[in-house]
Amino acid sequence: MSSLRPFCLTAWLAVPAAAVLLLLSPASQSHAQTQAAQATPAPQQSADPAPASPSQTTVAATSPDQRGITARAIDKVKQVAKSAGDIFSRVPCLSPKGGSKAMGSLPHVAGKLVAGQPVVIVAFGSSSTAGFGASSPEFNYPNRLAAQLHRHYPTADITVINAGVGGEDAPEMMKRLQKEVIDVHPDLVIWQVGTNAVLRNLDPGETAKLVEDGIARIQATGGTDIVLVDPQYSPAVNQRAESAGKMVKLLGKVAELRHVGIFPRFEVMRDWHEKQSLPVESFVIADGLHMNDWGYACFAQLLGDDIIRSVGQIKLGVNVPADVRTYRPM
C-alpha cells in the first residue's frame, strides 16, 4: 500500500543552501547525504563502536567529520537546484509537431482555481508516477507539476498527492482506488496506466475494461476531472510494439467513451525522438524503461500547460462540451 505524499510548495531555490537543506523533507535530506557520502568515502570506523554518552553524541554532531558530511550534502543540494533551474535551457521542452488529440476539459479543477478555492490533484499510477529514475524526489513528475502550478498561481492552495506504486497496473490499482483516490475527494485524477500490462503480456482489452470501470467509479462521486496517461515510448515498451499499440488505442477509446482527458505520452515521447531528434537516452534512463529528470520535467510541463490553458478558457467564459475540446500538449 502506498502512502500518500502531498507536496508542500516552497520557493526553495531562492534561499541559502543551508536553509534549503533544512526545508527538504527528511527523505530528501537522507537522499542528498547518502549520495554525498558515497561520493567521498567516510573515515573508517571500528566494527563494534562503544555506545556514546549524551556528551559524546553532542561532540560527534559537531565534529569535523560531521561538518564535512553536511557540507557535501549542501553541495549536493546546490547541484540539484542548478539542475532544476537550467534543465530546459540545456534541452528545451517543445510541443509535439504532430496534430492534436481529442480530450476533455478540466472544468472542476479550473473552476476551483478561478474561484480561489483549494485544489487537490491525485497522481495515480506505477513507477513512473512514483518517480523511479529521477535523481531526487523533487524531480518526479507530480512534484514538478505542483511546482509549475504554484509558480503560475502563487496564491493558490494546491496539493498534489503522489499515489504511484512501482510495478503495479490496473488489477493492483483497482484494489487501492477507493482509499487512495475516491476517499481523497480530488478535483483532478491523473491516472497513468498500461505500461506494466504491456511488459507482462496482459490482455490490453482486460486492462482497458478495468480502467473504464475505475473511471466510472470515480465519476459516480461527481466533481472530479480525470486524465489518463498511456504507456511511455521507450526501448523496453517498444520491444512489445503490437501490445503497446493496442494498449494506446484502447485507452484512447476508453477516454473517448467516458469523456475524460488523455495525455498521449507514447505519442509525445515518440515525437521527442523521431521529430525532435532527441536520443532516447536523453529522456530515458539506462534500464530502457523509466524517464530521467528531463523526461519527467517535460512530461509535467506539458500536463501543467494544459491545466493552465483550461483555467484560461474558464476565465474567458468558454463553455465548450468536455468531449469536443482538443488537447494540444505545449
Contacts in CASP RR format, 6 or more apart in sequence:
PFRMAT RR
TARGET T0000
AUTHOR 0000-0000-0000
METHOD contacts of the structure
MODEL  1
MSSLRPFCLTAWLAVPAAAVLLLLSPASQSHAQTQAAQATPAPQQSADPA
PASPSQTTVAATSPDQRGITARAIDKVKQVAKSAGDIFSRVPCLSPKGGS
KAMGSLPHVAGKLVAGQPVVIVAFGSSSTAGFGASSPEFNYPNRLAAQLH
RHYPTADITVINAGVGGEDAPEMMKRLQKEVIDVHPDLVIWQVGTNAVLR
NLDPGETAKLVEDGIARIQATGGTDIVLVDPQYSPAVNQRAESAGKMVKL
LGKVAELRHVGIFPRFEVMRDWHEKQSLPVESFVIADGLHMNDWGYACFA
QLLGDDIIRSVGQIKLGVNVPADVRTYRPM
1 165 0 8 1.000
1 176 0 8 1.000
1 179 0 8 1.000
1 180 0 8 1.000
2 130 0 8 1.000
2 163 0 8 1.000
2 164 0 8 1.000
2 165 0 8 1.000
2 176 0 8 1.000
2 180 0 8 1.000
4 161 0 8 1.000
4 162 0 8 1.000
4 163 0 8 1.000
4 180 0 8 1.000
4 184 0 8 1.000
5 161 0 8 1.000
5 162 0 8 1.000
6 159 0 8 1.000
6 160 0 8 1.000
6 161 0 8 1.000
7 142 0 8 1.000
7 143 0 8 1.000
7 146 0 8 1.000
7 147 0 8 1.000
7 159 0 8 1.000
7 160 0 8 1.000
7 161 0 8 1.000
7 162 0 8 1.000
9 146 0 8 1.000
9 147 0 8 1.000
9 150 0 8 1.000
9 158 0 8 1.000
10 23 0 8 1.000
12 20 0 8 1.000
12 23 0 8 1.000
12 24 0 8 1.000
12 81 0 8 1.000
13 20 0 8 1.000
13 81 0 8 1.000
13 84 0 8 1.000
13 85 0 8 1.000
15 23 0 8 1.000
17 74 0 8 1.000
17 75 0 8 1.000
17 77 0 8 1.000
17 78 0 8 1.000
17 81 0 8 1.000
18 74 0 8 1.000
20 74 0 8 1.000
20 77 0 8 1.000
20 81 0 8 1.000
21 29 0 8 1.000
21 32 0 8 1.000
21 70 0 8 1.000
21 73 0 8 1.000
21 74 0 8 1.000
21 77 0 8 1.000
24 32 0 8 1.000
24 77 0 8 1.000
24 138 0 8 1.000
25 137 0 8 1.000
27 137 0 8 1.000
28 136 0 8 1.000
28 137 0 8 1.000
28 138 0 8 1.000
29 73 0 8 1.000
31 136 0 8 1.000
31 137 0 8 1.000
32 73 0 8 1.000
32 76 0 8 1.000
32 77 0 8 1.000
32 80 0 8 1.000
32 136 0 8 1.000
33 69 0 8 1.000
33 72 0 8 1.000
33 73 0 8 1.000
33 76 0 8 1.000
35 76 0 8 1.000
36 69 0 8 1.000
36 72 0 8 1.000
36 73 0 8 1.000
36 75 0 8 1.000
36 76 0 8 1.000
37 69 0 8 1.000
37 72 0 8 1.000
39 72 0 8 1.000
39 76 0 8 1.000
40 72 0 8 1.000
42 65 0 8 1.000
42 69 0 8 1.000
43 65 0 8 1.000
52 60 0 8 1.000
60 66 0 8 1.000
80 135 0 8 1.000
80 136 0 8 1.000
80 138 0 8 1.000
80 139 0 8 1.000
83 135 0 8 1.000
83 139 0 8 1.000
83 293 0 8 1.000
84 138 0 8 1.000
84 139 0 8 1.000
87 293 0 8 1.000
87 294 0 8 1.000
87 297 0 8 1.000
88 297 0 8 1.000
88 298 0 8 1.000
88 301 0 8 1.000
91 278 0 8 1.000
91 282 0 8 1.000
91 294 0 8 1.000
93 297 0 8 1.000
93 298 0 8 1.000
93 301 0 8 1.000
93 302 0 8 1.000
94 276 0 8 1.000
95 302 0 8 1.000
95 328 0 8 1.000
95 329 0 8 1.000
95 330 0 8 1.000
96 267 0 8 1.000
96 268 0 8 1.000
96 271 0 8 1.000
96 275 0 8 1.000
96 329 0 8 1.000
97 271 0 8 1.000
97 275 0 8 1.000
97 276 0 8 1.000
98 271 0 8 1.000
98 275 0 8 1.000
99 328 0 8 1.000
100 326 0 8 1.000
100 327 0 8 1.000
100 328 0 8 1.000
101 262 0 8 1.000
101 264 0 8 1.000
101 267 0 8 1.000
101 326 0 8 1.000
101 327 0 8 1.000
102 255 0 8 1.000
102 256 0 8 1.000
102 323 0 8 1.000
102 324 0 8 1.000
102 325 0 8 1.000
102 326 0 8 1.000
102 327 0 8 1.000
103 227 0 8 1.000
103 255 0 8 1.000
103 261 0 8 1.000
103 262 0 8 1.000
103 263 0 8 1.000
103 306 0 8 1.000
103 325 0 8 1.000
103 326 0 8 1.000
103 327 0 8 1.000
104 255 0 8 1.000
104 259 0 8 1.000
104 260 0 8 1.000
104 261 0 8 1.000
104 322 0 8 1.000
104 323 0 8 1.000
104 325 0 8 1.000
104 327 0 8 1.000
105 225 0 8 1.000
105 310 0 8 1.000
105 313 0 8 1.000
105 320 0 8 1.000
105 322 0 8 1.000
105 325 0 8 1.000
106 188 0 8 1.000
106 225 0 8 1.000
106 227 0 8 1.000
106 306 0 8 1.000
106 307 0 8 1.000
106 310 0 8 1.000
106 311 0 8 1.000
107 225 0 8 1.000
107 310 0 8 1.000
107 314 0 8 1.000
107 322 0 8 1.000
108 187 0 8 1.000
108 188 0 8 1.000
108 223 0 8 1.000
108 224 0 8 1.000
108 225 0 8 1.000
109 119 0 8 1.000
109 121 0 8 1.000
109 187 0 8 1.000
109 188 0 8 1.000
109 225 0 8 1.000
109 307 0 8 1.000
109 310 0 8 1.000
109 311 0 8 1.000
110 307 0 8 1.000
110 310 0 8 1.000
110 311 0 8 1.000
110 312 0 8 1.000
110 313 0 8 1.000
110 314 0 8 1.000
111 117 0 8 1.000
111 311 0 8 1.000
111 314 0 8 1.000
112 118 0 8 1.000
112 119 0 8 1.000
112 187 0 8 1.000
113 119 0 8 1.000
113 153 0 8 1.000
113 156 0 8 1.000
113 158 0 8 1.000
113 311 0 8 1.000
114 311 0 8 1.000
114 314 0 8 1.000
114 315 0 8 1.000
116 156 0 8 1.000
116 157 0 8 1.000
117 157 0 8 1.000
118 157 0 8 1.000
118 158 0 8 1.000
118 159 0 8 1.000
119 156 0 8 1.000
119 157 0 8 1.000
119 158 0 8 1.000
119 159 0 8 1.000
119 187 0 8 1.000
119 188 0 8 1.000
120 159 0 8 1.000
120 161 0 8 1.000
120 184 0 8 1.000
120 185 0 8 1.000
120 186 0 8 1.000
120 187 0 8 1.000
120 188 0 8 1.000
121 142 0 8 1.000
121 145 0 8 1.000
121 146 0 8 1.000
121 158 0 8 1.000
121 159 0 8 1.000
121 160 0 8 1.000
121 161 0 8 1.000
121 186 0 8 1.000
121 187 0 8 1.000
121 188 0 8 1.000
121 189 0 8 1.000
121 190 0 8 1.000
122 161 0 8 1.000
122 163 0 8 1.000
122 180 0 8 1.000
122 181 0 8 1.000
122 184 0 8 1.000
122 186 0 8 1.000
122 188 0 8 1.000
122 189 0 8 1.000
122 190 0 8 1.000
123 129 0 8 1.000
123 141 0 8 1.000
123 142 0 8 1.000
123 145 0 8 1.000
123 160 0 8 1.000
123 161 0 8 1.000
123 162 0 8 1.000
123 163 0 8 1.000
123 164 0 8 1.000
123 190 0 8 1.000
123 192 0 8 1.000
124 163 0 8 1.000
124 164 0 8 1.000
124 173 0 8 1.000
124 177 0 8 1.000
124 180 0 8 1.000
124 181 0 8 1.000
124 189 0 8 1.000
124 190 0 8 1.000
124 191 0 8 1.000
124 192 0 8 1.000
125 163 0 8 1.000
125 164 0 8 1.000
125 165 0 8 1.000
125 168 0 8 1.000
125 173 0 8 1.000
125 191 0 8 1.000
125 192 0 8 1.000
125 193 0 8 1.000
126 164 0 8 1.000
126 165 0 8 1.000
126 166 0 8 1.000
126 167 0 8 1.000
126 168 0 8 1.000
126 169 0 8 1.000
126 173 0 8 1.000
126 192 0 8 1.000
126 193 0 8 1.000
126 195 0 8 1.000
126 196 0 8 1.000
127 164 0 8 1.000
127 165 0 8 1.000
127 166 0 8 1.000
127 167 0 8 1.000
127 290 0 8 1.000
128 141 0 8 1.000
128 192 0 8 1.000
128 195 0 8 1.000
128 232 0 8 1.000
128 290 0 8 1.000
128 291 0 8 1.000
128 296 0 8 1.000
129 140 0 8 1.000
129 141 0 8 1.000
129 142 0 8 1.000
129 162 0 8 1.000
129 163 0 8 1.000
129 164 0 8 1.000
129 190 0 8 1.000
129 192 0 8 1.000
130 140 0 8 1.000
130 162 0 8 1.000
130 164 0 8 1.000
130 165 0 8 1.000
130 166 0 8 1.000
131 137 0 8 1.000
131 139 0 8 1.000
131 140 0 8 1.000
131 141 0 8 1.000
131 164 0 8 1.000
131 290 0 8 1.000
131 296 0 8 1.000
132 166 0 8 1.000
132 290 0 8 1.000
133 285 0 8 1.000
133 290 0 8 1.000
133 291 0 8 1.000
133 292 0 8 1.000
134 140 0 8 1.000
134 291 0 8 1.000
134 292 0 8 1.000
134 293 0 8 1.000
134 296 0 8 1.000
135 292 0 8 1.000
135 293 0 8 1.000
137 143 0 8 1.000
139 293 0 8 1.000
139 296 0 8 1.000
139 297 0 8 1.000
140 162 0 8 1.000
140 296 0 8 1.000
141 291 0 8 1.000
141 296 0 8 1.000
141 297 0 8 1.000
141 299 0 8 1.000
141 300 0 8 1.000
141 303 0 8 1.000
142 160 0 8 1.000
142 161 0 8 1.000
142 162 0 8 1.000
142 300 0 8 1.000
143 160 0 8 1.000
143 162 0 8 1.000
144 296 0 8 1.000
144 297 0 8 1.000
144 299 0 8 1.000
144 300 0 8 1.000
144 301 0 8 1.000
145 160 0 8 1.000
145 300 0 8 1.000
145 303 0 8 1.000
145 304 0 8 1.000
146 158 0 8 1.000
146 159 0 8 1.000
146 160 0 8 1.000
148 300 0 8 1.000
148 301 0 8 1.000
148 304 0 8 1.000
149 156 0 8 1.000
149 158 0 8 1.000
149 160 0 8 1.000
149 304 0 8 1.000
149 307 0 8 1.000
149 308 0 8 1.000
150 156 0 8 1.000
150 158 0 8 1.000
152 308 0 8 1.000
161 184 0 8 1.000
161 186 0 8 1.000
163 176 0 8 1.000
163 180 0 8 1.000
163 181 0 8 1.000
165 172 0 8 1.000
165 173 0 8 1.000
165 176 0 8 1.000
167 196 0 8 1.000
168 196 0 8 1.000
169 193 0 8 1.000
169 194 0 8 1.000
169 195 0 8 1.000
169 196 0 8 1.000
169 197 0 8 1.000
169 200 0 8 1.000
169 202 0 8 1.000
169 207 0 8 1.000
170 193 0 8 1.000
170 194 0 8 1.000
170 197 0 8 1.000
170 206 0 8 1.000
170 207 0 8 1.000
170 210 0 8 1.000
170 211 0 8 1.000
171 210 0 8 1.000
173 191 0 8 1.000
173 193 0 8 1.000
174 210 0 8 1.000
174 213 0 8 1.000
174 214 0 8 1.000
177 214 0 8 1.000
177 217 0 8 1.000
177 218 0 8 1.000
178 217 0 8 1.000
181 189 0 8 1.000
181 218 0 8 1.000
182 217 0 8 1.000
182 218 0 8 1.000
182 221 0 8 1.000
185 221 0 8 1.000
185 224 0 8 1.000
186 224 0 8 1.000
187 223 0 8 1.000
187 224 0 8 1.000
187 225 0 8 1.000
188 224 0 8 1.000
188 225 0 8 1.000
188 226 0 8 1.000
188 227 0 8 1.000
188 307 0 8 1.000
189 218 0 8 1.000
189 224 0 8 1.000
189 225 0 8 1.000
189 226 0 8 1.000
189 227 0 8 1.000
190 227 0 8 1.000
190 229 0 8 1.000
190 263 0 8 1.000
190 303 0 8 1.000
191 211 0 8 1.000
191 215 0 8 1.000
191 226 0 8 1.000
191 227 0 8 1.000
191 228 0 8 1.000
191 229 0 8 1.000
192 228 0 8 1.000
192 229 0 8 1.000
192 265 0 8 1.000
193 207 0 8 1.000
193 211 0 8 1.000
193 228 0 8 1.000
193 229 0 8 1.000
193 230 0 8 1.000
193 251 0 8 1.000
194 204 0 8 1.000
194 207 0 8 1.000
194 230 0 8 1.000
194 231 0 8 1.000
194 247 0 8 1.000
194 251 0 8 1.000
195 231 0 8 1.000
195 232 0 8 1.000
195 237 0 8 1.000
195 289 0 8 1.000
197 204 0 8 1.000
197 207 0 8 1.000
197 247 0 8 1.000
198 204 0 8 1.000
198 231 0 8 1.000
198 237 0 8 1.000
198 240 0 8 1.000
198 243 0 8 1.000
198 244 0 8 1.000
198 247 0 8 1.000
199 236 0 8 1.000
199 237 0 8 1.000
199 240 0 8 1.000
199 289 0 8 1.000
201 240 0 8 1.000
201 243 0 8 1.000
204 243 0 8 1.000
204 245 0 8 1.000
204 246 0 8 1.000
204 247 0 8 1.000
204 250 0 8 1.000
205 246 0 8 1.000
205 250 0 8 1.000
207 247 0 8 1.000
207 250 0 8 1.000
208 247 0 8 1.000
208 250 0 8 1.000
208 251 0 8 1.000
208 253 0 8 1.000
208 254 0 8 1.000
211 228 0 8 1.000
211 251 0 8 1.000
211 254 0 8 1.000
212 254 0 8 1.000
212 257 0 8 1.000
212 258 0 8 1.000
215 226 0 8 1.000
215 228 0 8 1.000
215 254 0 8 1.000
215 258 0 8 1.000
215 260 0 8 1.000
216 258 0 8 1.000
218 224 0 8 1.000
218 226 0 8 1.000
219 226 0 8 1.000
219 258 0 8 1.000
219 260 0 8 1.000
225 260 0 8 1.000
225 261 0 8 1.000
226 258 0 8 1.000
226 260 0 8 1.000
226 261 0 8 1.000
227 260 0 8 1.000
227 261 0 8 1.000
227 262 0 8 1.000
227 263 0 8 1.000
227 303 0 8 1.000
228 251 0 8 1.000
228 252 0 8 1.000
228 254 0 8 1.000
228 255 0 8 1.000
228 260 0 8 1.000
228 261 0 8 1.000
228 262 0 8 1.000
228 263 0 8 1.000
229 262 0 8 1.000
229 263 0 8 1.000
229 265 0 8 1.000
230 247 0 8 1.000
230 248 0 8 1.000
230 251 0 8 1.000
230 252 0 8 1.000
230 262 0 8 1.000
230 263 0 8 1.000
230 264 0 8 1.000
230 265 0 8 1.000
230 266 0 8 1.000
231 237 0 8 1.000
231 244 0 8 1.000
231 247 0 8 1.000
231 248 0 8 1.000
231 265 0 8 1.000
231 266 0 8 1.000
232 265 0 8 1.000
232 266 0 8 1.000
232 269 0 8 1.000
232 284 0 8 1.000
232 289 0 8 1.000
232 291 0 8 1.000
233 265 0 8 1.000
233 266 0 8 1.000
233 267 0 8 1.000
233 268 0 8 1.000
233 269 0 8 1.000
233 270 0 8 1.000
233 272 0 8 1.000
233 273 0 8 1.000
234 269 0 8 1.000
234 280 0 8 1.000
234 284 0 8 1.000
234 288 0 8 1.000
234 289 0 8 1.000
234 290 0 8 1.000
234 291 0 8 1.000
235 280 0 8 1.000
235 284 0 8 1.000
235 288 0 8 1.000
235 289 0 8 1.000
236 287 0 8 1.000
236 288 0 8 1.000
236 289 0 8 1.000
237 244 0 8 1.000
237 266 0 8 1.000
237 289 0 8 1.000
238 244 0 8 1.000
244 266 0 8 1.000
245 266 0 8 1.000
248 264 0 8 1.000
248 266 0 8 1.000
248 267 0 8 1.000
251 262 0 8 1.000
252 262 0 8 1.000
254 260 0 8 1.000
255 261 0 8 1.000
255 262 0 8 1.000
256 323 0 8 1.000
259 322 0 8 1.000
259 323 0 8 1.000
261 327 0 8 1.000
262 327 0 8 1.000
263 302 0 8 1.000
263 303 0 8 1.000
263 306 0 8 1.000
263 327 0 8 1.000
263 329 0 8 1.000
264 327 0 8 1.000
264 329 0 8 1.000
265 299 0 8 1.000
268 299 0 8 1.000
268 302 0 8 1.000
268 329 0 8 1.000
269 283 0 8 1.000
272 278 0 8 1.000
272 282 0 8 1.000
272 283 0 8 1.000
272 298 0 8 1.000
273 279 0 8 1.000
273 280 0 8 1.000
273 283 0 8 1.000
280 288 0 8 1.000
282 292 0 8 1.000
282 294 0 8 1.000
283 291 0 8 1.000
283 292 0 8 1.000
283 294 0 8 1.000
283 295 0 8 1.000
283 298 0 8 1.000
284 290 0 8 1.000
284 291 0 8 1.000
284 292 0 8 1.000
284 295 0 8 1.000
285 291 0 8 1.000
285 292 0 8 1.000
291 299 0 8 1.000
302 329 0 8 1.000
302 330 0 8 1.000
305 329 0 8 1.000
305 330 0 8 1.000
306 327 0 8 1.000
306 329 0 8 1.000
306 330 0 8 1.000
309 330 0 8 1.000
312 318 0 8 1.000
313 320 0 8 1.000
313 325 0 8 1.000
END
